[in-house]
């Protein structure tokens, strides 16, 4: 175990039944020049043979690299910039997005003394310079906390999908700000949280704030993490020149807006809306709870009876969101 500071940024990617997207993500990272990286893919107990498919592809793609001893990994045989190693970590159960990232971070910290961590959805493709921009923006901002990237639409990368997240505490509603700031700088602090598809943090942040909270399972985990950091004096930010294309909703089956949400997305959206309110702004909880009646009316108006029933059941089941 090397306890010298590892200059390579540790990149953790969570995969769940999405090996094709993960391969596209890995290809984009392998194509990056610039700061050295170690890639760790955490597979959340996929049922689609993801691990076998990823290892088969890596065996071909990295044929000239040497295999890591005693674990699933490939190590670059030449020195320099870019990706230095790729590892696949198979998890026995699905702990959700935050849980998968946490597992990858723990695994990496047992092996390397990395200073920087870049945490990614598997359904993103990094544009050139994405990591350099994150490192520069974070380093230029005093008390920088979680640093996000600008996300671009998957099929129309000329369109911005999200710059940062804005959250209205009294309603428990968050949305993506799609407008770049007018100042034309490298950093934006005009956000409540960076969108979780791309998050850059330091080992110091992990030591002081802790890992992400896996109890959210899906959604709101980045809000919770940013808020915990804010209460310790850290500032969430976005590196405006770090760009990634994002296939939003690929892992949850929820592409195309609120009308096309899966029941899984609906469930965790409601539970975590109540959970994060109770945790950080409990005085707003009655208002947020009551606002869900409007959600039920909306789902009923659109004859989405299963989703309307689900929301009502979650509202009246506080054990699911009070822990």
Helices and strands as residue ranges (DSSP letters): E 5-6, E 9-15, H 19-30, E 37-44, H 50-61, E 66-67, E 73-75, E 83-91, H 96-109, E 113-114, E 116-121, E 124-126, H 130-140, E 144-153, E 160-162, E 164-168, E 173-177, E 187-188, E 198-202, H 203-209, G 214-216, H 221-230, E 235-246, G 258-260, H 263-280, G 282-284, H 285-301, H 305-315, G 318-320
